[in-house]
Amino acid sequence: MRRSLRTSEPLLALALAWAGVAVAQEPARWLERMDQALTTRNYDGTFSHWHGGRVEMLRIIHRVQDGVVSERLASLDGSGREFIRIGSNLTCYLPDKRTVLVEQRPPQQPLVGFPVVNDQTASFYEIREVARVRLNRHDTHLISVTPKDEYRYGYRLWIDDATALPIKTQLCDPSGHVIEQILFANLTLAARIPDAAFKPDVATVGFEWLRNAAPPAVPPSQAAAWGAVQLPPGFRMTVRSAQVFPGSPAVVDHLVFTDGLASVSVFVEMQISQPEGAAVPKAATVGSSSAFSTVVDGHKITAVGEVPPATVQFIATQVKAQPAPPAPHP
Protein backbone atom coordinates (compact mmCIF):
# COMPACT_ATOMS: atom_id res chain seq x y z
CA MET A 1 0.00 0.00 0.00
CA ARG A 2 2.81 2.43 0.87
CA ARG A 3 4.61 1.79 -2.41
CA SER A 4 1.38 2.44 -4.28
CA LEU A 5 0.95 5.72 -2.41
CA ARG A 6 4.53 6.82 -3.08
CA THR A 7 4.21 5.96 -6.76
CA SER A 8 1.07 8.05 -7.07
CA GLU A 9 2.56 11.11 -5.35
CA PRO A 10 4.26 12.51 -8.49
CA LEU A 11 1.06 11.97 -10.46
CA LEU A 12 -0.95 13.68 -7.74
CA ALA A 13 1.48 16.62 -7.67
CA LEU A 14 1.29 16.90 -11.46
CA ALA A 15 -2.51 16.82 -11.39
CA LEU A 16 -2.61 19.53 -8.72
CA ALA A 17 -0.15 21.64 -10.72
CA TRP A 18 -2.28 21.36 -13.85
CA ALA A 19 -5.37 22.20 -11.84
CA GLY A 20 -3.62 25.30 -10.52
CA VAL A 21 -2.69 26.38 -14.05
CA ALA A 22 -6.27 25.86 -15.21
CA VAL A 23 -7.64 27.90 -12.31
CA ALA A 24 -5.13 30.69 -12.99
CA GLN A 25 -6.03 30.78 -16.70
CA GLU A 26 -9.80 30.72 -16.23
CA PRO A 27 -10.23 34.49 -15.54
CA ALA A 28 -8.25 35.31 -18.69
CA ARG A 29 -10.45 32.89 -20.64
CA TRP A 30 -13.52 34.84 -19.50
CA LEU A 31 -11.99 38.01 -20.95
CA GLU A 32 -11.28 36.15 -24.19
CA ARG A 33 -14.90 34.93 -24.30
CA MET A 34 -16.09 38.48 -23.67
CA ASP A 35 -14.00 39.82 -26.55
CA GLN A 36 -15.27 37.08 -28.86
CA ALA A 37 -18.90 37.81 -27.89
CA LEU A 38 -18.45 41.57 -28.40
CA THR A 39 -16.85 41.18 -31.81
CA THR A 40 -18.82 38.28 -33.34
CA ARG A 41 -22.38 38.48 -31.91
CA ASN A 42 -25.39 40.64 -32.79
CA TYR A 43 -26.60 42.66 -29.80
CA ASP A 44 -28.61 45.72 -28.81
CA GLY A 45 -28.29 47.46 -25.45
CA THR A 46 -28.62 50.68 -23.50
CA PHE A 47 -26.10 51.72 -20.88
CA SER A 48 -25.05 54.55 -18.61
CA HIS A 49 -21.57 55.95 -19.05
CA TRP A 50 -20.08 57.72 -16.04
CA HIS A 51 -17.00 59.69 -17.02
CA GLY A 52 -15.41 62.88 -15.71
CA GLY A 53 -18.21 63.48 -13.22
CA ARG A 54 -20.92 63.26 -15.92
CA VAL A 55 -23.42 60.49 -16.64
CA GLU A 56 -24.74 59.88 -20.15
CA MET A 57 -27.23 57.31 -21.39
CA LEU A 58 -26.41 55.66 -24.71
CA ARG A 59 -27.62 52.91 -26.99
CA ILE A 60 -25.29 50.53 -28.82
CA ILE A 61 -26.32 48.30 -31.73
CA HIS A 62 -23.78 45.82 -33.09
CA ARG A 63 -24.15 43.49 -36.07
CA VAL A 64 -21.86 41.12 -37.96
CA GLN A 65 -23.24 40.20 -41.37
CA ASP A 66 -21.35 38.65 -44.29
CA GLY A 67 -18.08 39.48 -42.56
CA VAL A 68 -18.88 43.20 -42.23
CA VAL A 69 -19.23 44.81 -38.80
CA SER A 70 -21.86 47.54 -38.39
CA GLU A 71 -22.25 49.59 -35.23
CA ARG A 72 -24.41 52.47 -34.11
CA LEU A 73 -23.82 54.44 -30.91
CA ALA A 74 -26.47 57.05 -30.08
CA SER A 75 -26.80 59.44 -27.16
CA LEU A 76 -30.19 59.24 -25.42
CA ASP A 77 -29.76 62.42 -23.36
CA GLY A 78 -30.93 65.04 -25.86
CA SER A 79 -27.70 65.95 -27.64
CA GLY A 80 -28.73 63.81 -30.63
CA ARG A 81 -25.14 62.75 -31.28
CA GLU A 82 -24.79 59.51 -33.24
CA PHE A 83 -21.83 57.51 -34.47
CA ILE A 84 -22.39 54.93 -37.20
CA ARG A 85 -19.64 52.60 -38.39
CA ILE A 86 -20.00 50.32 -41.41
CA GLY A 87 -16.79 48.37 -41.88
CA SER A 88 -13.99 50.96 -41.89
CA ASN A 89 -16.29 53.92 -42.65
CA LEU A 90 -17.25 56.00 -39.59
CA THR A 91 -19.84 58.79 -39.76
CA CYS A 92 -20.21 61.12 -36.76
CA TYR A 93 -23.46 63.13 -36.55
CA LEU A 94 -23.00 66.19 -34.31
CA PRO A 95 -26.26 68.20 -34.18
CA ASP A 96 -24.93 70.66 -31.60
CA LYS A 97 -22.24 71.68 -34.11
CA ARG A 98 -24.50 71.18 -37.15
CA THR A 99 -21.71 69.04 -38.55
CA VAL A 100 -21.24 65.54 -39.96
CA LEU A 101 -17.71 64.15 -39.87
CA VAL A 102 -16.79 61.20 -42.10
CA GLU A 103 -13.52 59.36 -41.62
CA GLN A 104 -11.84 56.01 -42.03
CA ARG A 105 -10.77 53.91 -39.07
CA PRO A 106 -9.48 50.35 -38.66
CA PRO A 107 -12.42 47.95 -39.14
CA GLN A 108 -11.47 46.05 -35.97
CA GLN A 109 -11.65 49.20 -33.80
CA PRO A 110 -15.05 49.29 -32.00
CA LEU A 111 -17.02 52.37 -30.98
CA VAL A 112 -17.00 51.27 -27.33
CA GLY A 113 -13.71 49.82 -26.14
CA PHE A 114 -13.36 46.97 -23.66
CA PRO A 115 -10.09 45.37 -22.48
CA VAL A 116 -8.63 42.70 -24.75
CA VAL A 117 -6.25 40.17 -23.24
CA ASN A 118 -3.32 38.60 -25.08
CA ASP A 119 -0.01 36.97 -24.15
CA GLN A 120 1.66 40.38 -23.90
CA THR A 121 -1.02 41.70 -21.53
CA ALA A 122 -0.52 38.97 -18.95
CA SER A 123 3.06 40.09 -18.29
CA PHE A 124 2.00 43.51 -17.00
CA TYR A 125 -1.39 42.82 -15.39
CA GLU A 126 -2.66 40.42 -12.76
CA ILE A 127 -5.95 38.87 -13.90
CA ARG A 128 -8.13 37.07 -11.37
CA GLU A 129 -11.75 36.24 -10.59
CA VAL A 130 -12.90 38.12 -7.48
CA ALA A 131 -16.39 36.71 -7.00
CA ARG A 132 -19.61 35.45 -8.57
CA VAL A 133 -22.16 38.28 -8.45
CA ARG A 134 -25.87 38.57 -9.27
CA LEU A 135 -26.28 41.88 -11.16
CA ASN A 136 -29.34 43.20 -13.03
CA ARG A 137 -30.86 39.69 -13.12
CA HIS A 138 -27.64 38.24 -14.57
CA ASP A 139 -25.24 35.77 -12.97
CA THR A 140 -21.82 37.29 -13.55
CA HIS A 141 -18.13 36.63 -13.02
CA LEU A 142 -16.38 39.63 -11.45
CA ILE A 143 -12.92 39.75 -13.06
CA SER A 144 -10.21 42.18 -11.96
CA VAL A 145 -7.34 43.29 -14.22
CA THR A 146 -4.74 44.94 -11.97
CA PRO A 147 -1.59 46.60 -13.37
CA LYS A 148 1.75 45.61 -11.92
CA ASP A 149 3.20 49.15 -12.15
CA GLU A 150 2.12 52.81 -12.20
CA TYR A 151 2.05 53.25 -15.99
CA ARG A 152 -1.46 51.84 -16.63
CA TYR A 153 -4.98 51.73 -15.25
CA GLY A 154 -6.85 48.65 -14.05
CA TYR A 155 -10.29 47.22 -14.76
CA ARG A 156 -13.11 45.45 -12.98
CA LEU A 157 -15.57 43.61 -15.23
CA TRP A 158 -18.87 41.85 -14.49
CA ILE A 159 -19.19 39.28 -17.31
CA ASP A 160 -22.51 37.52 -17.92
CA ASP A 161 -22.26 33.79 -17.32
CA ALA A 162 -24.68 32.92 -20.13
CA THR A 163 -23.59 35.26 -22.95
CA ALA A 164 -20.05 36.36 -21.90
CA LEU A 165 -21.12 39.97 -22.55
CA PRO A 166 -20.02 42.64 -20.04
CA ILE A 167 -22.90 43.87 -17.85
CA LYS A 168 -20.73 46.38 -16.01
CA THR A 169 -17.16 47.63 -16.37
CA GLN A 170 -15.05 49.99 -14.28
CA LEU A 171 -11.77 51.68 -15.09
CA CYS A 172 -9.69 52.23 -11.93
CA ASP A 173 -6.68 54.38 -11.08
CA PRO A 174 -3.59 52.93 -9.36
CA SER A 175 -5.28 53.49 -5.96
CA GLY A 176 -8.33 51.46 -7.01
CA HIS A 177 -10.65 54.48 -7.29
CA VAL A 178 -13.23 54.27 -10.11
CA ILE A 179 -12.65 56.92 -12.78
CA GLU A 180 -14.99 55.59 -15.47
CA GLN A 181 -17.94 53.18 -15.42
CA ILE A 182 -20.26 51.55 -17.95
CA LEU A 183 -23.42 49.84 -16.68
CA PHE A 184 -25.92 48.19 -19.03
CA ALA A 185 -29.59 48.66 -18.18
CA ASN A 186 -30.41 46.03 -20.80
CA LEU A 187 -28.39 44.02 -23.27
CA THR A 188 -29.93 41.45 -25.58
CA LEU A 189 -28.68 39.18 -28.33
CA ALA A 190 -30.45 39.28 -31.67
CA ALA A 191 -30.52 36.66 -34.42
CA ARG A 192 -31.04 39.37 -37.04
CA ILE A 193 -30.71 43.17 -37.06
CA PRO A 194 -32.14 45.02 -40.10
CA ASP A 195 -30.27 47.64 -42.14
CA ALA A 196 -32.75 50.26 -40.89
CA ALA A 197 -31.20 49.99 -37.42
CA PHE A 198 -28.10 51.75 -38.79
CA LYS A 199 -29.87 54.79 -40.19
CA PRO A 200 -29.42 58.02 -38.19
CA ASP A 201 -32.34 59.80 -36.54
CA VAL A 202 -30.61 63.14 -37.16
CA ALA A 203 -31.96 65.43 -39.91
CA THR A 204 -28.82 66.79 -41.57
CA VAL A 205 -30.34 69.52 -43.76
CA GLY A 206 -28.02 72.52 -43.61
CA PHE A 207 -25.24 70.62 -41.84
CA GLU A 208 -21.61 70.98 -42.87
CA TRP A 209 -20.04 67.72 -44.06
CA LEU A 210 -16.35 67.25 -43.34
CA ARG A 211 -14.24 64.38 -44.60
CA ASN A 212 -10.75 63.39 -43.53
CA ALA A 213 -8.71 63.75 -46.70
CA ALA A 214 -5.70 61.68 -47.61
CA PRO A 215 -2.50 63.56 -46.72
CA PRO A 216 -0.37 64.92 -49.56
CA ALA A 217 2.73 62.94 -50.41
CA VAL A 218 5.88 64.03 -48.56
CA PRO A 219 9.03 64.14 -50.69
CA PRO A 220 11.50 61.45 -49.54
CA SER A 221 14.21 64.04 -48.87
CA GLN A 222 11.94 65.79 -46.35
CA ALA A 223 10.58 62.69 -44.72
CA ALA A 224 11.35 61.95 -41.08
CA ALA A 225 10.48 58.87 -39.08
CA TRP A 226 9.10 59.84 -35.68
CA GLY A 227 9.43 57.36 -32.87
CA ALA A 228 10.14 57.03 -29.17
CA VAL A 229 13.67 56.73 -27.83
CA GLN A 230 12.36 54.94 -24.73
CA LEU A 231 8.94 53.63 -23.65
CA PRO A 232 7.31 52.43 -20.43
CA PRO A 233 7.76 48.67 -19.91
CA GLY A 234 5.63 46.62 -22.30
CA PHE A 235 4.63 49.47 -24.64
CA ARG A 236 5.49 49.33 -28.32
CA MET A 237 4.58 51.36 -31.41
CA THR A 238 1.85 49.72 -33.52
CA VAL A 239 0.78 52.57 -35.84
CA ARG A 240 2.68 55.26 -37.72
CA SER A 241 0.61 57.26 -40.19
CA ALA A 242 -0.08 60.78 -41.47
CA GLN A 243 -3.42 62.59 -41.15
CA VAL A 244 -5.06 65.80 -42.28
CA PHE A 245 -7.70 67.07 -39.88
CA PRO A 246 -10.85 68.73 -41.30
CA GLY A 247 -10.40 72.46 -41.79
CA SER A 248 -6.59 72.30 -41.58
CA PRO A 249 -4.13 71.83 -44.47
CA ALA A 250 -1.32 70.72 -42.16
CA VAL A 251 -0.14 67.13 -42.18
CA VAL A 252 -0.06 65.59 -38.69
CA ASP A 253 1.97 62.48 -37.94
CA HIS A 254 0.01 59.99 -35.82
CA LEU A 255 1.72 57.35 -33.69
CA VAL A 256 0.04 54.75 -31.48
CA PHE A 257 1.81 53.00 -28.60
CA THR A 258 0.18 50.12 -26.73
CA ASP A 259 0.93 47.41 -24.21
CA GLY A 260 -1.83 45.24 -25.69
CA LEU A 261 -4.47 46.72 -23.40
CA ALA A 262 -3.75 50.42 -22.78
CA SER A 263 -3.07 52.71 -25.75
CA VAL A 264 -1.55 56.17 -26.19
CA SER A 265 -1.95 58.26 -29.35
CA VAL A 266 0.77 60.79 -30.19
CA PHE A 267 0.22 63.62 -32.67
CA VAL A 268 3.21 65.46 -34.18
CA GLU A 269 2.56 68.76 -35.93
CA MET A 270 4.79 71.56 -37.18
CA GLN A 271 4.83 74.72 -35.08
CA ILE A 272 4.34 77.48 -37.68
CA SER A 273 5.07 80.12 -35.07
CA GLN A 274 6.28 79.91 -31.51
CA PRO A 275 4.85 82.73 -29.39
CA GLU A 276 6.30 83.39 -25.98
CA GLY A 277 5.57 80.47 -23.66
CA ALA A 278 4.69 78.07 -26.50
CA ALA A 279 7.45 75.67 -25.48
CA VAL A 280 6.12 75.30 -21.94
CA PRO A 281 4.84 71.73 -21.47
CA LYS A 282 1.10 71.47 -20.77
CA ALA A 283 -0.79 68.65 -19.06
CA ALA A 284 -4.51 67.98 -18.72
CA THR A 285 -6.72 65.26 -17.27
CA VAL A 286 -10.43 64.79 -18.05
CA GLY A 287 -11.95 61.76 -16.37
CA SER A 288 -9.90 58.75 -17.46
CA SER A 289 -8.12 60.57 -20.31
CA SER A 290 -4.73 62.18 -19.81
CA ALA A 291 -2.95 64.52 -22.22
CA PHE A 292 0.48 66.10 -22.34
CA SER A 293 1.91 68.55 -24.90
CA THR A 294 5.44 69.77 -25.40
CA VAL A 295 7.60 71.14 -28.23
CA VAL A 296 10.50 69.20 -29.73
CA ASP A 297 12.66 70.62 -32.56
CA GLY A 298 9.94 73.04 -33.69
CA HIS A 299 7.18 70.41 -33.60
CA LYS A 300 4.28 70.22 -31.17
CA ILE A 301 4.07 66.76 -29.59
CA THR A 302 0.74 65.82 -27.99
CA ALA A 303 0.17 62.47 -26.28
CA VAL A 304 -3.36 61.38 -25.30
CA GLY A 305 -4.62 58.15 -23.75
CA GLU A 306 -6.63 56.42 -21.04
CA VAL A 307 -3.54 56.01 -18.90
CA PRO A 308 -2.11 57.81 -15.83
CA PRO A 309 -0.71 61.33 -16.49
CA ALA A 310 2.85 60.12 -15.91
CA THR A 311 2.54 57.71 -18.86
CA VAL A 312 1.57 60.29 -21.50
CA GLN A 313 4.29 62.63 -20.20
CA PHE A 314 6.88 59.84 -20.36
CA ILE A 315 5.99 58.97 -23.95
CA ALA A 316 5.62 62.56 -25.23
CA THR A 317 9.04 63.59 -23.94
CA GLN A 318 10.67 60.56 -25.58
CA VAL A 319 9.33 61.18 -29.11
CA LYS A 320 12.09 62.24 -31.50
CA ALA A 321 12.55 62.55 -35.27
CA GLN A 322 15.07 60.50 -37.17
CA PRO A 323 15.78 61.65 -40.73
CA ALA A 324 15.03 59.10 -43.38
CA PRO A 325 18.14 57.44 -44.89
CA PRO A 326 19.32 58.93 -48.20
CA ALA A 327 17.96 57.38 -51.34
CA PRO A 328 20.39 54.93 -53.04
CA HIS A 329 22.31 56.22 -56.02
CA PRO A 330 20.99 54.93 -59.36
C-alpha positions in Angstrom: 0.0 0.0 0.0 2.8 2.4 0.9 4.6 1.8 -2.4 1.4 2.4 -4.3 1.0 5.7 -2.4 4.5 6.8 -3.1 4.2 6.0 -6.8 1.1 8.1 -7.1 2.6 11.1 -5.3 4.3 12.5 -8.5 1.1 12.0 -10.5 -0.9 13.7 -7.7 1.5 16.6 -7.7 1.3 16.9 -11.5 -2.5 16.8 -11.4 -2.6 19.5 -8.7 -0.2 21.6 -10.7 -2.3 21.4 -13.9 -5.4 22.2 -11.8 -3.6 25.3 -10.5 -2.7 26.4 -14.1 -6.3 25.9 -15.2 -7.6 27.9 -12.3 -5.1 30.7 -13.0 -6.0 30.8 -16.7 -9.8 30.7 -16.2 -10.2 34.5 -15.5 -8.2 35.3 -18.7 -10.5 32.9 -20.6 -13.5 34.8 -19.5 -12.0 38.0 -20.9 -11.3 36.1 -24.2 -14.9 34.9 -24.3 -16.1 38.5 -23.7 -14.0 39.8 -26.5 -15.3 37.1 -28.9 -18.9 37.8 -27.9 -18.5 41.6 -28.4 -16.9 41.2 -31.8 -18.8 38.3 -33.3 -22.4 38.5 -31.9 -25.4 40.6 -32.8 -26.6 42.7 -29.8 -28.6 45.7 -28.8 -28.3 47.5 -25.5 -28.6 50.7 -23.5 -26.1 51.7 -20.9 -25.1 54.5 -18.6 -21.6 56.0 -19.1 -20.1 57.7 -16.0 -17.0 59.7 -17.0 -15.4 62.9 -15.7 -18.2 63.5 -13.2 -20.9 63.3 -15.9 -23.4 60.5 -16.6 -24.7 59.9 -20.1 -27.2 57.3 -21.4 -26.4 55.7 -24.7 -27.6 52.9 -27.0 -25.3 50.5 -28.8 -26.3 48.3 -31.7 -23.8 45.8 -33.1 -24.2 43.5 -36.1 -21.9 41.1 -38.0 -23.2 40.2 -41.4 -21.3 38.7 -44.3 -18.1 39.5 -42.6 -18.9 43.2 -42.2 -19.2 44.8 -38.8 -21.9 47.5 -38.4 -22.3 49.6 -35.2 -24.4 52.5 -34.1 -23.8 54.4 -30.9 -26.5 57.1 -30.1 -26.8 59.4 -27.2 -30.2 59.2 -25.4 -29.8 62.4 -23.4 -30.9 65.0 -25.9 -27.7 65.9 -27.6 -28.7 63.8 -30.6 -25.1 62.7 -31.3 -24.8 59.5 -33.2 -21.8 57.5 -34.5 -22.4 54.9 -37.2 -19.6 52.6 -38.4 -20.0 50.3 -41.4 -16.8 48.4 -41.9 -14.0 51.0 -41.9 -16.3 53.9 -42.6 -17.3 56.0 -39.6 -19.8 58.8 -39.8 -20.2 61.1 -36.8 -23.5 63.1 -36.6 -23.0 66.2 -34.3 -26.3 68.2 -34.2 -24.9 70.7 -31.6 -22.2 71.7 -34.1 -24.5 71.2 -37.2 -21.7 69.0 -38.5 -21.2 65.5 -40.0 -17.7 64.1 -39.9 -16.8 61.2 -42.1 -13.5 59.4 -41.6 -11.8 56.0 -42.0 -10.8 53.9 -39.1 -9.5 50.3 -38.7 -12.4 48.0 -39.1 -11.5 46.1 -36.0 -11.7 49.2 -33.8 -15.0 49.3 -32.0 -17.0 52.4 -31.0 -17.0 51.3 -27.3 -13.7 49.8 -26.1 -13.4 47.0 -23.7 -10.1 45.4 -22.5 -8.6 42.7 -24.8 -6.2 40.2 -23.2 -3.3 38.6 -25.1 0.0 37.0 -24.1 1.7 40.4 -23.9 -1.0 41.7 -21.5 -0.5 39.0 -18.9 3.1 40.1 -18.3 2.0 43.5 -17.0 -1.4 42.8 -15.4 -2.7 40.4 -12.8 -6.0 38.9 -13.9 -8.1 37.1 -11.4 -11.8 36.2 -10.6 -12.9 38.1 -7.5 -16.4 36.7 -7.0 -19.6 35.4 -8.6 -22.2 38.3 -8.4 -25.9 38.6 -9.3 -26.3 41.9 -11.2 -29.3 43.2 -13.0 -30.9 39.7 -13.1 -27.6 38.2 -14.6 -25.2 35.8 -13.0 -21.8 37.3 -13.5 -18.1 36.6 -13.0 -16.4 39.6 -11.5 -12.9 39.8 -13.1 -10.2 42.2 -12.0 -7.3 43.3 -14.2 -4.7 44.9 -12.0 -1.6 46.6 -13.4 1.8 45.6 -11.9 3.2 49.2 -12.1 2.1 52.8 -12.2 2.0 53.2 -16.0 -1.5 51.8 -16.6 -5.0 51.7 -15.2 -6.8 48.7 -14.1 -10.3 47.2 -14.8 -13.1 45.5 -13.0 -15.6 43.6 -15.2 -18.9 41.9 -14.5 -19.2 39.3 -17.3 -22.5 37.5 -17.9 -22.3 33.8 -17.3 -24.7 32.9 -20.1 -23.6 35.3 -23.0 -20.1 36.4 -21.9 -21.1 40.0 -22.6 -20.0 42.6 -20.0 -22.9 43.9 -17.8 -20.7 46.4 -16.0 -17.2 47.6 -16.4 -15.1 50.0 -14.3 -11.8 51.7 -15.1 -9.7 52.2 -11.9 -6.7 54.4 -11.1 -3.6 52.9 -9.4 -5.3 53.5 -6.0 -8.3 51.5 -7.0 -10.6 54.5 -7.3 -13.2 54.3 -10.1 -12.7 56.9 -12.8 -15.0 55.6 -15.5 -17.9 53.2 -15.4 -20.3 51.5 -18.0 -23.4 49.8 -16.7 -25.9 48.2 -19.0 -29.6 48.7 -18.2 -30.4 46.0 -20.8 -28.4 44.0 -23.3 -29.9 41.4 -25.6 -28.7 39.2 -28.3 -30.5 39.3 -31.7 -30.5 36.7 -34.4 -31.0 39.4 -37.0 -30.7 43.2 -37.1 -32.1 45.0 -40.1 -30.3 47.6 -42.1 -32.7 50.3 -40.9 -31.2 50.0 -37.4 -28.1 51.7 -38.8 -29.9 54.8 -40.2 -29.4 58.0 -38.2 -32.3 59.8 -36.5 -30.6 63.1 -37.2 -32.0 65.4 -39.9 -28.8 66.8 -41.6 -30.3 69.5 -43.8 -28.0 72.5 -43.6 -25.2 70.6 -41.8 -21.6 71.0 -42.9 -20.0 67.7 -44.1 -16.4 67.2 -43.3 -14.2 64.4 -44.6 -10.7 63.4 -43.5 -8.7 63.8 -46.7 -5.7 61.7 -47.6 -2.5 63.6 -46.7 -0.4 64.9 -49.6 2.7 62.9 -50.4 5.9 64.0 -48.6 9.0 64.1 -50.7 11.5 61.4 -49.5 14.2 64.0 -48.9 11.9 65.8 -46.4 10.6 62.7 -44.7 11.4 61.9 -41.1 10.5 58.9 -39.1 9.1 59.8 -35.7 9.4 57.4 -32.9 10.1 57.0 -29.2 13.7 56.7 -27.8 12.4 54.9 -24.7 8.9 53.6 -23.7 7.3 52.4 -20.4 7.8 48.7 -19.9 5.6 46.6 -22.3 4.6 49.5 -24.6 5.5 49.3 -28.3 4.6 51.4 -31.4 1.9 49.7 -33.5 0.8 52.6 -35.8 2.7 55.3 -37.7 0.6 57.3 -40.2 -0.1 60.8 -41.5 -3.4 62.6 -41.1 -5.1 65.8 -42.3 -7.7 67.1 -39.9 -10.8 68.7 -41.3 -10.4 72.5 -41.8 -6.6 72.3 -41.6 -4.1 71.8 -44.5 -1.3 70.7 -42.2 -0.1 67.1 -42.2 -0.1 65.6 -38.7 2.0 62.5 -37.9 0.0 60.0 -35.8 1.7 57.3 -33.7 0.0 54.7 -31.5 1.8 53.0 -28.6 0.2 50.1 -26.7 0.9 47.4 -24.2 -1.8 45.2 -25.7 -4.5 46.7 -23.4 -3.8 50.4 -22.8 -3.1 52.7 -25.8 -1.5 56.2 -26.2 -1.9 58.3 -29.4 0.8 60.8 -30.2 0.2 63.6 -32.7 3.2 65.5 -34.2 2.6 68.8 -35.9 4.8 71.6 -37.2 4.8 74.7 -35.1 4.3 77.5 -37.7 5.1 80.1 -35.1 6.3 79.9 -31.5 4.9 82.7 -29.4 6.3 83.4 -26.0 5.6 80.5 -23.7 4.7 78.1 -26.5 7.5 75.7 -25.5 6.1 75.3 -21.9 4.8 71.7 -21.5 1.1 71.5 -20.8 -0.8 68.6 -19.1 -4.5 68.0 -18.7 -6.7 65.3 -17.3 -10.4 64.8 -18.0 -12.0 61.8 -16.4 -9.9 58.8 -17.5 -8.1 60.6 -20.3 -4.7 62.2 -19.8 -3.0 64.5 -22.2 0.5 66.1 -22.3 1.9 68.5 -24.9 5.4 69.8 -25.4 7.6 71.1 -28.2 10.5 69.2 -29.7 12.7 70.6 -32.6 9.9 73.0 -33.7 7.2 70.4 -33.6 4.3 70.2 -31.2 4.1 66.8 -29.6 0.7 65.8 -28.0 0.2 62.5 -26.3 -3.4 61.4 -25.3 -4.6 58.2 -23.8 -6.6 56.4 -21.0 -3.5 56.0 -18.9 -2.1 57.8 -15.8 -0.7 61.3 -16.5 2.9 60.1 -15.9 2.5 57.7 -18.9 1.6 60.3 -21.5 4.3 62.6 -20.2 6.9 59.8 -20.4 6.0 59.0 -24.0 5.6 62.6 -25.2 9.0 63.6 -23.9 10.7 60.6 -25.6 9.3 61.2 -29.1 12.1 62.2 -31.5 12.5 62.6 -35.3 15.1 60.5 -37.2 15.8 61.7 -40.7 15.0 59.1 -43.4 18.1 57.4 -44.9 19.3 58.9 -48.2 18.0 57.4 -51.3 20.4 54.9 -53.0 22.3 56.2 -56.0 21.0 54.9 -59.4 
